[in-house]
Amino acid sequence: MTGQVFRVDGAKITAWLDGPEWDGAASATVGAFACKTPAAGAEVLAQAIGFIRGNGLRQILGPMEGDTWHSYRFVTETDGSPAFLLEPAHSADGLELFKAAGFTQISSYFSAHVPLAQTALTPPPEPADFTIEPWDGSDPETLFGQVFDLSTEAFSQNAFYKPITREAFLAMYMPLVPMLKRELIFFARRRDGTLAGFLFGTPNFAEGPKPRSVILKTYASLSHGAGQHMAHAFHRSAAALGYDSAIHALIHDDNRSALRSAAEGAQVFRKYGLFGLKLDG
């Protein structure tokens, strides 16, 4: 995945011509955007849009660094609390500049936090067709290989999905190995041992070396109820480790996990948006 970088004095942005489909049609993406002044930001954004138009594409997603495996989304609402580990961060100027260029919000997400003392108090009914187990802490490359295989199957029908290679996936996630805590990573396995789901959590090291919160970063399942059971195991394990609260991170508003997060009493503290622009002609 190679992007075209545009720079002016005080601003930069990258454009990718091979973004995910949007409304069934090919799209470009723009991301890795930064600016010191609104004028510089508007200039470099206009350059990227002109480049995309000149290459025959008429749809742009942003901010998105090529695909949804990488950083995407603007913060659209916040209570002002500090950013958590792996959270996308963009300036308010960036959001307003994209809007001024004609981008409109096309997808919505949120993050919420919940005290561990009040969540996962009642375990779900015992599952009949799978078991939940924590990662044993060994062979992280195999761990992420399994996560990649299940992710590509579980997420393939999601909006804005675009496949990536196993090598590219491992290049993104293997640097996270020093931050992994095996008690916060769970698998759901069918009775025959095949993988039915995974949950990836991590301490919120943005708080420092001794964080008080944990992040439920990503989970996916291929069996009904596996997500609920893995989330319960994650919350229970985090509480036993002495953490105070959990962050339910970057959830799509229409995802089933959004309902589950609300049912557990989690309070939304940040909202995000993915934006799109359809060019004339």
Number of C-alpha atoms within 10 A of each C-alpha: 11 10 16 13 17 18 19 13 12 14 20 21 23 23 30 24 22 17 24 23 17 17 10 9 10 15 23 28 28 28 25 17 23 19 23 13 13 14 13 18 24 19 18 24 27 15 17 23 21 11 17 23 17 10 10 11 19 18 23 28 31 27 28 27 24 27 25 16 15 12 17 26 27 25 21 18 14 14 9 8 8 9 13 18 16 13 16 16 13 18 13 12 16 21 19 15 17 21 15 11 13 13 20 17 17 12 16 18 21 22 24 20 22 21 18 24 13 13 21 18 12 8 12 12 8 9 12 8 15 23 18 19 15 18 19 13 12 9 9 17 13 11 17 19 16 15 21 19 12 20 20 17 13 16 15 13 10 8 14 18 17 18 15 13 10 13 10 11 17 18 11 11 14 13 10 12 11 7 11 16 15 15 19 25 25 23 27 27 19 17 12 8 10 10 20 23 27 29 24 23 27 23 26 22 17 15 14 9 9 11 13 16 25 27 25 24 18 16 23 22 22 16 15 13 16 26 24 18 22 27 25 18 23 25 27 18 17 24 20 12 11 11 19 16 21 26 26 24 23 21 20 17 16 11 10 12 17 19 11 14 21 13 10 16 14 22 16 19 15 20 21 23 22 20 24 24 22 14 14 7 7
